[in-house]
Amino acid sequence: MTDVNDELGTIEKTDGYYQATLKRVIDHPRESVWLMLVDPARFVNWLAPGEIELVKGGAAKLNFSDSGIVIDSIVSEFDPLTLLEYSWSSGDEPQRPVRWLLNETNSGTQLTLVLGVPENEDVARSCAGWEAHLMMLLAAIEGVPIKFPFERFVSTREAYNKLILD
Protein backbone atom coordinates (compact mmCIF):
# COMPACT_ATOMS: atom_id res chain seq x y z
CA MET A 1 0.00 0.00 0.00
CA THR A 2 1.61 3.23 -1.15
CA ASP A 3 0.23 6.56 -0.08
CA VAL A 4 2.79 9.34 -0.38
CA ASN A 5 2.68 13.01 -1.27
CA ASP A 6 3.73 12.41 -4.87
CA GLU A 7 0.24 10.98 -5.38
CA LEU A 8 -1.48 14.31 -4.78
CA GLY A 9 -4.62 15.04 -6.70
CA THR A 10 -5.29 17.89 -9.06
CA ILE A 11 -7.14 21.13 -8.32
CA GLU A 12 -8.95 23.34 -10.81
CA LYS A 13 -10.97 26.50 -10.19
CA THR A 14 -14.36 26.77 -11.91
CA ASP A 15 -17.55 28.79 -11.34
CA GLY A 16 -16.94 29.82 -7.73
CA TYR A 17 -15.63 26.39 -6.71
CA TYR A 18 -12.41 24.51 -6.56
CA GLN A 19 -12.69 21.03 -8.01
CA ALA A 20 -10.19 18.57 -6.61
CA THR A 21 -9.69 15.10 -8.07
CA LEU A 22 -7.93 12.42 -6.00
CA LYS A 23 -7.26 8.94 -7.42
CA ARG A 24 -6.12 5.63 -6.02
CA VAL A 25 -5.73 2.18 -7.53
CA ILE A 26 -6.75 -0.36 -4.91
CA ASP A 27 -5.75 -4.00 -5.23
CA HIS A 28 -9.25 -5.24 -4.41
CA PRO A 29 -12.32 -6.00 -6.52
CA ARG A 30 -14.73 -3.17 -7.21
CA GLU A 31 -17.42 -4.85 -5.06
CA SER A 32 -15.12 -4.75 -2.01
CA VAL A 33 -14.22 -1.09 -2.53
CA TRP A 34 -17.90 -0.23 -3.09
CA LEU A 35 -18.84 -1.82 0.24
CA MET A 36 -16.22 0.34 1.97
CA LEU A 37 -18.06 3.41 0.62
CA VAL A 38 -21.66 2.39 1.33
CA ASP A 39 -21.79 -0.14 4.20
CA PRO A 40 -22.04 1.61 7.60
CA ALA A 41 -20.27 -1.32 9.30
CA ARG A 42 -17.30 -0.72 6.98
CA PHE A 43 -17.17 3.05 6.47
CA VAL A 44 -17.21 3.61 10.23
CA ASN A 45 -13.64 2.22 10.18
CA TRP A 46 -12.27 4.93 7.91
CA LEU A 47 -14.78 7.77 7.75
CA ALA A 48 -17.38 8.15 10.52
CA PRO A 49 -20.47 6.53 11.97
CA GLY A 50 -23.57 7.11 9.92
CA GLU A 51 -25.78 5.83 7.17
CA ILE A 52 -26.28 6.39 3.47
CA GLU A 53 -29.54 5.45 1.78
CA LEU A 54 -28.48 3.89 -1.50
CA VAL A 55 -30.89 5.67 -3.81
CA LYS A 56 -30.85 9.06 -5.52
CA GLY A 57 -32.56 11.44 -3.08
CA GLY A 58 -31.78 9.21 -0.09
CA ALA A 59 -30.29 10.51 3.15
CA ALA A 60 -26.52 10.74 3.64
CA LYS A 61 -25.74 11.24 7.33
CA LEU A 62 -22.32 11.10 8.97
CA ASN A 63 -21.44 12.09 12.53
CA PHE A 64 -17.87 13.14 13.27
CA SER A 65 -18.42 13.28 17.02
CA ASP A 66 -14.76 14.07 17.82
CA SER A 67 -14.90 17.32 15.84
CA GLY A 68 -18.59 18.08 16.28
CA ILE A 69 -19.19 18.01 12.52
CA VAL A 70 -22.44 16.43 11.38
CA ILE A 71 -23.15 15.82 7.72
CA ASP A 72 -26.87 15.73 6.92
CA SER A 73 -27.19 15.63 3.16
CA ILE A 74 -28.88 13.76 0.34
CA VAL A 75 -27.56 11.37 -2.26
CA SER A 76 -27.48 13.42 -5.47
CA GLU A 77 -26.14 10.70 -7.80
CA PHE A 78 -26.18 6.93 -7.49
CA ASP A 79 -25.27 4.03 -9.76
CA PRO A 80 -24.53 0.77 -7.90
CA LEU A 81 -20.86 -0.29 -7.91
CA THR A 82 -19.92 2.76 -9.99
CA LEU A 83 -21.03 6.14 -8.63
CA LEU A 84 -22.04 7.71 -5.32
CA GLU A 85 -22.38 11.45 -4.76
CA TYR A 86 -23.58 13.51 -1.81
CA SER A 87 -22.70 16.85 -0.30
CA TRP A 88 -20.22 17.25 2.53
CA SER A 89 -22.50 19.76 4.26
CA SER A 90 -25.62 20.21 6.36
CA GLY A 91 -28.57 22.55 6.44
CA ASP A 92 -27.96 25.96 4.89
CA GLU A 93 -24.22 25.41 4.41
CA PRO A 94 -22.84 25.72 0.88
CA GLN A 95 -22.88 22.54 -1.18
CA ARG A 96 -19.59 20.65 -1.08
CA PRO A 97 -20.12 17.74 -3.47
CA VAL A 98 -18.25 14.51 -2.81
CA ARG A 99 -18.33 12.23 -5.85
CA TRP A 100 -16.97 8.66 -5.68
CA LEU A 101 -16.36 6.84 -8.99
CA LEU A 102 -15.20 3.23 -9.26
CA ASN A 103 -13.73 1.60 -12.36
CA GLU A 104 -12.34 -1.90 -12.69
CA THR A 105 -8.70 -2.21 -13.70
CA ASN A 106 -6.44 -5.17 -14.43
CA SER A 107 -5.04 -4.88 -10.90
CA GLY A 108 -8.24 -4.13 -8.97
CA THR A 109 -10.20 -0.89 -8.78
CA GLN A 110 -9.50 2.71 -9.63
CA LEU A 111 -11.21 4.92 -7.08
CA THR A 112 -11.67 8.54 -8.13
CA LEU A 113 -12.84 11.08 -5.58
CA VAL A 114 -13.98 14.44 -6.94
CA LEU A 115 -14.52 17.21 -4.38
CA GLY A 116 -16.27 20.53 -4.83
CA VAL A 117 -15.03 23.19 -2.42
CA PRO A 118 -16.42 26.76 -2.43
CA GLU A 119 -13.70 29.19 -3.54
CA ASN A 120 -13.83 31.10 -0.23
CA GLU A 121 -12.94 27.95 1.76
CA ASP A 122 -9.57 26.31 2.43
CA VAL A 123 -9.30 23.81 -0.43
CA ALA A 124 -5.88 22.60 0.77
CA ARG A 125 -7.40 21.70 4.15
CA SER A 126 -10.27 19.84 2.48
CA CYS A 127 -7.94 17.91 0.19
CA ALA A 128 -5.61 17.06 3.06
CA GLY A 129 -8.52 15.78 5.14
CA TRP A 130 -9.67 13.55 2.31
CA GLU A 131 -6.11 12.36 1.68
CA ALA A 132 -5.99 11.26 5.33
CA HIS A 133 -9.35 9.50 5.04
CA LEU A 134 -8.20 7.75 1.85
CA MET A 135 -5.18 6.49 3.77
CA MET A 136 -7.60 5.22 6.43
CA LEU A 137 -9.73 3.54 3.73
CA LEU A 138 -6.67 1.76 2.31
CA ALA A 139 -5.78 0.46 5.78
CA ALA A 140 -9.36 -0.54 6.59
CA ILE A 141 -9.84 -2.51 3.37
CA GLU A 142 -6.69 -4.47 4.32
CA GLY A 143 -8.29 -5.24 7.70
CA VAL A 144 -6.03 -2.98 9.77
CA PRO A 145 -8.04 0.19 10.51
CA ILE A 146 -6.00 3.17 11.71
CA LYS A 147 -6.82 6.39 13.52
CA PHE A 148 -6.86 9.68 11.63
CA PRO A 149 -3.26 10.15 10.40
CA PHE A 150 -2.66 13.72 11.50
CA GLU A 151 0.90 13.74 10.13
CA ARG A 152 -0.46 12.84 6.69
CA PHE A 153 -3.00 15.65 7.00
CA VAL A 154 -0.28 18.21 7.87
CA SER A 155 2.13 17.15 5.13
CA THR A 156 -0.50 17.01 2.38
CA ARG A 157 -2.04 20.32 3.45
CA GLU A 158 1.36 21.96 2.99
CA ALA A 159 1.80 20.19 -0.37
CA TYR A 160 -1.65 21.26 -1.59
CA ASN A 161 -1.03 24.85 -0.49
CA LYS A 162 2.16 24.81 -2.61
CA LEU A 163 0.24 23.29 -5.51
CA ILE A 164 -2.36 26.09 -5.36
CA LEU A 165 0.29 28.81 -5.20
CA ASP A 166 2.35 27.42 -8.11
N, C-alpha and C positions, 0 to 999 in steps of 0.2 A: 504494500500500500504506500504509494508516494503521495505526498501532499505538501509541496513546498511553494515558496513565493514565486518561482518562475512559472507557475501554473495560474497566474492571476487571470481574471476575466478581462473583458473589454468594457469600456464605458463610452457611450455616445450621449450627446445632449440633443433632445428633440421636443418641441412643443411644450416647454415649461417643465419637462421631466428629464432626468437622467435615465438612460436605459443601460443596465449592466447585464452582461451575459457571462455566466460562470459555467464551465463544462468539466465533467469528469467521465472517464471510462471506468466502469466498475466490473470486475471479473465475476459477475453473477448474472443469472438469467433475468430478463426484463420483469418477469412475474415477481421475483424476489425483491427487486428494487422497488417495484410498484407498491408492494405490501409495506415497505418501509415508509412510503409517503402517505398511505391511506389507512393503515391499520393502527388504531389508538394504542394497542398493546405493543406495537413496534415503534411508532414515532415518539412515544413518551421517552424512549431511550436515547434520542438524539435531538429532539426538538422541545416538546413540552407536553404536559397532559392536555387532553382535549378530545374533540371529535370532529369529523368531517363527514357530512352527508354526501354520499357519492352520486350526486345528480346535479345538473345545472340548476341553480337557484337554491340548492341546499345550504344548510348552515355550515360555517367553518369557524370553530371556536377553539382557541388555544389559551391556556392560562400559564403565564410565566410568573408564578407566585414569588420567586426570589426577587424579581425586579418590579413587581407590581403591574406589569404590562398584561393586558387582556385583549386578545384579538377576538372580535365578534363580527364576522364578515359573512359573505355568501360565496358560494362556488359560482364563478362567472363562466368557466369553460370546463368541460369534462368529456373525455373520451377514454374509456377503460384501457388500461395498460399503456396509454400513450400520452395523455394530456390531463393536467389538473391545474386550475388557476383559481386563486382567490385573492382578496386584498389583505395586506398586512396592516390592517387598521380597524378601528371601531367607531361606531357612532358617526359624529360629524367630522371626524378627522379626514384629511385628504386621502384619496385612494393611493395605495402603494401596491400595485399588482405584483403577485408572485406567481410565475408561470413555470411549471415543471413539465418538461418534455422528455420522453424516453424513446430511444431507438435501439434496436438490436444491432450488435456488431459481431464480427467474427470472434471477438474475445469476451463478449458479455453484453453490456448495456452502456450506451452513451446517455448520460443524464445531462440535460441542459436546463439551467435555472436562469430565467430572465426576470430581472427586478425592475420595477418602475419606482423611482424615487423623485419626489417633487424637487425642483431645482433649488429651492430655498432650504433644503435639508442637507445634512452631512452624508453625501453619497459614499464617501470612503468608510465611514462608520458602518453604514448599512452593509456594504460589500464585505467588510471585515467580519461583521457578525455572521453573515451567511457563510463565509469561508470557514469560520470556526464550526458552525453547525454542519457543514458538509464533512469536515474532518470527523465530527461526532457520528455522522451517518455512516461513513466508511468504517469506523471502528465497530459500530453497532451491528452492521450487516455481517461482520466477521465474528460476532458473538462476544465482543469485548468492549461493551459500552464505556465511554470515558466522560468525565465531567467537562464542562465548558473550558476549552483550552485558551485561557486568557492570553498566554504568550503569543499564540497564533493570531488572536484578534489584534494585539498591539502591533506585531510585525506586519501583518497585511494591511492594517489601517495606514501605517506609514507608507507602505509600498503603493497603495491606492492613491494616497494624497500626492505622491510624486508623479504617478501616472496622470492624474488630473492636471497637475501644474505643467507637465511637459508638453 
